[in-house]
Amino acid sequence: MRRRLTAGLLALALGAVAGQAAGQRVQTRPAPGRPPPPASAEPRALETTTDLRAHFGLDLVERLLRSEDPENRLRGIVRAASLGTPEAVARLIDIAEPSSTVRLDARALIEVARALAPSADKPATRAALVNLVNTPNPSASRAARTDDASSAFDADQVARLEIARGTAALALAQSGDAHAEEALFGILRAGGVGQKAAMTALAARPSRNASLVGPSLVTPATIRLAVRTGDLRALDALRQAARSMDPVTRAAGLSALGEMGDGRGAELARAALSDADARVRAAAARALVLLDAPERFRGVKTLLDDSTTLAQGIELARTAQDDAVERALIARANAPIDPDLRRAAVAALGYAHSPQALAALGGWLRNPLLSGDAAHALGRSPMRGAQATLDKALGEPATRRLAVRGALVRALVRGEKSSLFTRTIDQMAQSRDGADRALGVFARLAVGDGSLEKELGDPDARVRRSAVLASLAGSERNAAAKVLARFAVERDPLTRTALLAGLVSGDEAGQVTTLELRARAEGKEADAPLAALALAQRGDTKEDANVNALLKSSDPLLRAHAARGLGGSRVPDATGRLAAAYGYEPDATVRYALVLALASRMGQDRDAPARRETLKVAARLDPDDAVRWLAARALEGVPPPLEATPADVTWLRATTADGAKPPPDLLGTLVRADGIAIPIVFDEDGYALIPGVPPGAGRLILAPRVPAYDPGKP
């Protein structure tokens, strides 16, 4: 009787579980050290079946992997990883084989690489990961022959394949297995699609064994690895490489000796200045400059005198100039050569100290092609007479506006401001000429004079736009709030776009309506990224669908700004949404924004599983060095790094090919070094000066047109 009762209870329990499995999606926890599956990877409901094994364990994995739905196949990989049994790992290894159809989806390869990472020291797993590192890019014809929409040949597919390679390579490097390390070195030396991933992994986890960059294994790639890791054990091999018969290896060896600071390389570099190969000569001059050798000036002059090495010579001249180098730069700037090289030569002279360089820069202020670069160089120049040269140009009507810009840069960057400059901008701010008044108002506000509110009400839209740009200098309290307050009454379309630069400091007061933010974020103008950030940060649950659409936008700038905004919001499920977005994000800058957003959620979400597991994966397996660094800090409880103090000025000039002014009302987006995108409008002369930017390299997008969101793409 007791046996029958027990059997009956067991049957009831199994029946209840089977009924639940048949009617609902089976939920699984992510494997340790991996992010939860992206929200887009939810499977279709499994077909009703009375076979309990089909809903659990390896049988469920097989059903999911054989599904026609790519999202189900992704879930099958995640499920196999969570099981972690030898059979499940073996099935994942099968997927990594070149003949597997599942691997046509690059997202599946990312999942497989993450799933196999914990067992990377096992021979079979190691071989599978090596296969993943060497996975070739799909051809357009191959993509056209498949019915699988997720294998479409597009930029995201290629980028995700690169992530899969990088993840697999990092898993091998972190396994601590000598065979895995040797395999990565083999990929590095052989070249091909996996070389970049192998380089990143070996640099992230330098070898503890004897240096593998030995004399018999030297290639340009292994030389770069030695430099990245600072492996002093490779110095003998690098000196041998500098004597190689192969010019590419010879050039790499010379550059490496300079970067590693090996003074013994100076003799080799001196001899190589007369090498027959231009690449070797350029590398030799670079080594001499890096080693601060007495012959460095001769090396730079040699490059400047040869048209094939002119660009490298101009770049090195920024840090190594004597009278002969300066004369060569002046000659090149005056020569009928490529305009970009002429302008680069002018910029390099901004680092000079001699009267001849100062005279040349002053003379070019009247040159239609070189005037802007000359004024910018004078604004940043360390020369004592630079301010006097600008003052002279301030007194001439033809060069006054240009000199004001140069003198403004000097005032903001070097803290040097003449009384003539102050009088000039005061007069221009009262001018009846709109272009003069706009520049005068801009300069006065940027240095902390004048009233932002007053100038934002000027009847000329050009003046109002210049006031917006000047507000970014941060010289007036609550400047962003004053700029945003104008948005509600502004009618000029370009000025409305420029006004949303005020969103760079947030909009806690809600001066721009949520409806307006949504419209601007969905628009195709330069203010869309900042509007996306503000909309996501506002945390209005009614806008969840729109924010999710921005997180899936085809434009990386919109995705990154939506991620930053969501990270700073009070939305309860923000952490889960950010973790899901990270899963297959193809762009490194967007992944950085996602990890930055997760790192900033240090309150109640600090120990949330989605946050912790995603940061673990990013810290160990993300192919981007900056993303791994940021995630590792966050796991240790270190708050996100403070942004660099905005203490620089970006100088932009738009011209036609012959140096003429661009079309009026030219719109653009400046993506600053910290990743924030600022809408800008160029003035009538084709200039835009943006104060208050963090130091570092940025990029300019002219007349941006953001692609519309396509929900049909994975």
CORTAQUI-V439186 format. One record per pair of residues at least 6 apart in sequence whose ideal C-beta (glycine too) atoms are under 8 Angstrom apart, sorted by the first residue. I is the first residue (numbers start at 1). J is the second residue. Records with the same first field share a line. If there is no record, write none. Layout:
BEGIN
I=J, J
END
This chain:
BEGIN
14=52
17=52
18=50, 52, 55
21=46, 52, 55, 56
22=46, 48, 49, 55
24=45
25=42, 43, 45, 46
26=46, 55, 56, 60
28=75, 78, 79, 82
29=82
30=36, 37, 78, 81, 82, 609, 613
31=78, 81, 82, 84, 115
32=118, 613
33=117, 118, 613, 616, 617, 620
34=78, 81, 114, 115, 613, 616, 617
35=579, 580, 582, 583, 610, 613, 614, 617
36=576, 579, 580, 583, 609, 610, 613, 614
37=74, 75, 78, 580, 583
38=580, 581, 583, 584
39=576, 577, 580
40=71, 552, 580, 714
41=71, 74, 75, 78, 583
42=71, 75
43=64, 67, 69, 71, 72, 75
44=67, 69, 71, 72
46=54, 55, 60, 63
49=55
51=59
53=59
54=60, 63
57=83
58=80, 83, 85, 87, 88, 91
60=76, 79
61=76, 79, 80, 83, 88, 91
62=76, 91
63=76
64=72, 73, 75, 76, 79
65=73, 76, 77, 80, 91, 95, 102
67=73, 76
70=105, 107, 108, 148, 149, 150, 714
73=102, 105, 108
74=105, 107, 108, 111
77=92, 95, 102, 108, 111, 112, 115
78=111, 115
80=88, 89, 91, 92, 115
81=88, 92, 111, 114, 115
84=118
89=116, 119, 125
90=124
92=112, 115, 116, 128
93=116, 124, 125, 127, 128
94=100
95=102, 103, 108, 112
96=103, 109, 112, 116, 128, 129, 131, 132
97=103, 128, 131
98=131, 135
101=148
102=108
103=109, 112, 135
104=138, 146, 148, 150, 151
105=148, 150, 151
106=151, 156, 157, 158, 160, 161, 163, 164, 584
107=150, 160, 583, 584, 714
109=132, 135, 160, 161, 164
110=160, 163, 164, 167, 583, 584
112=128, 132, 164
113=129, 132, 164, 167, 168, 171, 621
114=167, 171, 617, 621
116=125, 128, 129, 168, 171
117=167, 170, 171, 174, 620, 621
119=125
120=126, 129, 171, 172, 174, 175, 177, 180
121=175, 176, 177, 180
123=179
126=172, 175, 177, 179, 180, 183
129=168, 169, 171, 172, 180
130=168, 172, 183, 187
132=164, 165, 167, 168
133=165, 168, 169, 172, 184, 187, 194, 197, 198
134=165, 187, 192, 193, 194
135=161, 164, 165, 193, 194
136=193
137=158, 161, 193
138=151, 153, 157, 161
139=153
140=153
142=153
143=151, 152, 153, 157
144=153
149=714
150=714
151=157
155=586
156=586, 713
159=586, 587
160=584, 586
162=196, 197, 623
163=584, 586, 622, 623
165=193, 194, 196, 197, 623
166=196, 197, 200, 201, 621, 622, 623
167=621, 622, 623
168=197
169=184, 187, 194, 197, 198, 200, 201, 623
170=200, 201, 204, 205, 620, 621, 622, 623
171=621
172=180, 181, 183, 184, 201
173=180, 181, 184, 201, 202, 204, 205
174=201, 205, 620
178=209
181=202, 207, 209, 212
182=212
184=198, 201, 202
185=198, 202, 212, 217, 222
187=194, 195, 197, 198
188=195, 198, 199, 202, 219, 221, 222, 225
189=217, 219, 221, 222
191=221
195=221
197=623
199=221, 224, 225, 228
200=623, 625
202=225, 229
203=225, 228, 229
204=625, 628
206=229, 231
210=233
211=226, 231, 233, 234, 237
212=222
213=222, 223, 225, 226, 231, 233, 234, 237, 238
214=237
215=236, 237, 240
217=237
218=237, 238, 240, 241, 244, 249, 253
219=249
220=248, 249, 252
223=234, 238, 241, 249, 252, 253, 256
224=252, 256
225=231
226=234, 237, 238, 256, 260
227=255, 256, 259, 260
230=260
232=260
235=257, 260, 262
238=253, 256, 257, 260, 262, 265
239=253, 257, 262, 264, 265, 268
240=253
241=249, 250, 252, 253, 256
242=250, 253, 254, 257, 265, 268, 269, 272
243=250, 253, 268
244=250, 253
247=275, 277, 279, 280
248=279
250=272, 275, 277, 280, 283
251=277, 279, 280, 282, 283
252=283
254=265, 268, 269, 272, 280, 283, 284, 286, 287
255=283, 286, 287
257=264, 265, 268, 269, 287, 291
258=265, 269, 286, 287, 288, 289, 290, 291
259=290
261=290, 291
262=291
263=291
265=287, 291
266=287, 288, 291, 293, 295
268=284, 287
269=283, 284, 285, 287, 288, 291, 293, 295, 299
270=284, 288, 293, 295
271=284
272=280, 281, 283, 284
273=281, 284, 285, 288, 295, 298, 299, 302
274=281
275=281, 284
278=306, 308, 309
281=302, 303, 306, 309
282=303, 309, 312, 313
284=299
285=296, 299, 300, 302, 303, 309, 312, 313, 316
286=312, 316
288=295, 296, 299
289=296, 299, 300, 316, 319, 320
296=320
297=320, 321, 322, 324, 325
299=316, 320
300=313, 316, 317, 320, 321, 325
301=313, 324, 325, 328
302=309, 313
303=309, 310, 312, 313, 316
304=310, 313, 314, 317, 325, 328, 329, 332
305=313, 328
306=313
307=337
310=332, 337, 341
311=341, 344
313=328
314=329, 332, 341, 344, 345, 348
315=344, 348
317=325, 329, 345, 348, 351
318=348, 351
319=351
321=329, 348, 351, 352, 353
323=354, 356
326=349, 352, 354, 356, 357
327=356
329=345, 348, 349, 352, 357
330=345, 349, 356, 357, 360
332=341, 342, 345
333=342, 345, 346, 349, 360, 364, 370
334=342
335=342
339=369, 657, 659
342=369, 370
343=369, 370, 373
346=361, 364, 370, 373, 374, 377
347=373, 376, 377
349=357, 360, 361, 377
350=361, 376, 377, 378, 380, 381
351=381, 382
352=358, 381, 383
353=382, 383
355=385
357=383
358=381, 383, 385, 386, 389
361=374, 377, 378, 381, 386, 389
362=374, 378, 389, 392, 393
364=370, 371, 373, 374
365=371, 374, 375, 393, 399, 402, 403
366=398, 399
367=374
368=658, 659, 660
369=655, 658, 659
371=399, 402
372=402, 651, 653, 655, 687
373=653
375=390, 393, 402, 403, 405, 406
376=405, 406, 409, 651
378=386, 389, 390, 406, 410
379=386, 390, 405, 406, 407, 408, 409, 410, 413, 651
380=409, 410, 413, 414
386=410
387=407, 410, 416, 418
390=403, 406, 407, 410, 418, 421
391=403, 407, 418, 420, 421
393=399, 400, 402, 403, 406
394=400, 403, 404, 407, 420, 421, 424
395=420
396=403
400=424
401=435, 436, 439, 685
402=685
404=421, 424, 425, 428, 439, 440, 443
405=439, 651, 687, 689
407=417, 418, 421
408=421, 425, 442, 443, 446, 447, 649, 689
409=649, 651, 689
410=416, 417
411=417, 421, 447
412=446, 447, 473, 649, 691
413=648, 649
417=447
424=440
425=439, 440, 443, 444
426=440, 444
427=440
428=436, 437, 439, 440, 443
429=437, 440, 441, 443, 444, 450
430=437, 440
431=437, 440
434=460, 462, 463
435=462, 683, 684, 685
437=458, 460, 462, 463
438=460, 462, 463, 465, 466, 683
439=466, 683
441=450, 455, 458, 463, 466, 467, 470
442=466, 467, 469, 470, 689
443=470
444=450, 470
445=452, 455, 466, 467, 470, 471, 473, 475, 476
446=470, 473, 475, 689, 691
447=473, 475
448=473, 475, 476
452=467, 470, 471, 476, 479, 482, 483
453=482
455=463, 464, 466, 467
456=464, 467, 468, 482, 483, 486
457=464, 486
458=464, 467
461=492, 494, 495
462=683, 684
464=486, 490, 492, 495, 498
465=494, 495, 498, 681, 683
466=683
468=483, 495, 498, 499, 501, 502
469=498, 501, 680, 688, 689, 690, 691
470=691
471=479, 480, 482, 483, 501, 502
472=479, 501, 504, 646, 678, 690, 691, 692, 693
473=691, 692
474=646, 691, 692
476=482
479=502
480=502, 503, 504, 505, 506
481=502, 509, 511
482=502
483=499, 501, 502
484=499, 500, 502, 503, 507, 509, 511, 512
485=511
486=499
487=496, 499, 500, 502, 511, 512, 516
488=511, 512
490=496, 499
494=665, 667, 681
495=681
497=525, 526, 527, 667, 679, 681
498=527, 679, 680, 681
500=512, 520, 527, 530, 531, 679
501=527, 530, 678, 679, 680
503=512, 527, 530, 531, 533, 534
504=530, 676, 678
506=534, 537, 568
507=534, 537, 538
510=538
512=531, 534
514=535, 538, 540, 542, 543
517=531, 534, 535, 538
518=531, 535, 543, 546
520=527, 528, 531
521=528, 531, 532, 535, 546, 550, 558, 562
522=528, 546, 709
523=531, 706
524=704, 705, 706, 708
525=667, 679, 704
526=667, 668, 669, 677, 679, 680, 701, 704
527=679
528=557, 558, 704, 706
529=557, 558, 560, 561, 669, 676, 677
530=561, 676, 677, 678, 679
532=550, 553, 558, 561, 562, 565
533=561, 562, 564, 565
534=565
535=543, 546, 547, 550, 562, 565
536=547, 550, 561, 562, 563, 564, 565, 566, 569
537=564, 565, 566, 568, 569
538=565, 569
539=569, 570, 571, 574
541=571
544=571
547=562, 565, 566
548=577
549=709, 711
550=558, 559, 561, 562, 709
551=559, 562, 563, 566, 577, 581
552=559, 581, 709, 711, 713
553=559, 562, 706, 707, 709
554=707, 708, 709, 710, 713
555=706, 707
556=587, 589, 590
557=669, 671, 677, 706
558=706
559=581, 585, 587, 590, 593
560=587, 589, 590, 592, 593, 675
561=593, 676, 677
563=578, 581, 590, 593, 594, 596, 597
564=593, 596, 597, 675
566=574, 577, 578, 597
567=574, 578, 596, 597, 598, 600, 601
568=597, 600
571=577
574=597, 601, 605
575=598, 601, 605, 608, 610, 611
576=608, 610
578=594, 597, 598, 601, 614
579=598, 610, 611, 613, 614
580=610
581=594
582=591, 594, 595, 598, 614, 617, 618
584=714
585=591, 594
588=623, 624, 626, 627
589=675
591=618, 622, 624, 627
592=624, 626, 627, 630, 675
593=675
595=614, 615, 618, 622, 627, 630, 631, 634
596=630, 640
598=611, 614, 615, 634
599=615, 630, 631, 633, 634, 639, 640
600=639, 640
601=608, 611
602=637, 639
605=611
612=635
615=631, 634, 635
616=631, 635
618=627, 628, 630, 631
619=628, 631, 632, 634, 635
620=628
622=628, 631
630=640, 641
633=640, 641
634=640
643=674, 694
644=673, 674, 694, 695, 696
645=694
646=691, 692, 693, 694
647=694, 695
648=693, 694, 695
649=689, 690, 691, 693
650=670, 672, 688, 689, 690, 693, 698
651=687, 689
652=668, 670, 680, 682, 687, 688, 689, 690, 700
653=686, 687, 688
654=662, 666, 668, 682, 686, 687, 688, 702
655=661, 662, 686
656=662
661=684, 685, 686
662=682, 686
664=684
665=681, 682
666=681, 682, 686, 702, 703
667=679, 680, 681, 682, 702, 703, 704
668=679, 680, 681, 682, 688, 700, 701, 702, 703, 704
669=677, 678, 679, 680, 700, 701, 704
670=677, 678, 680, 688, 690, 693, 698, 699, 700
671=677, 678, 698, 699, 700, 701
672=678, 693, 694, 696, 698
673=693, 694, 695, 696, 697, 698
674=694, 696
677=701
678=690, 693
680=688, 690
681=688
682=688
END
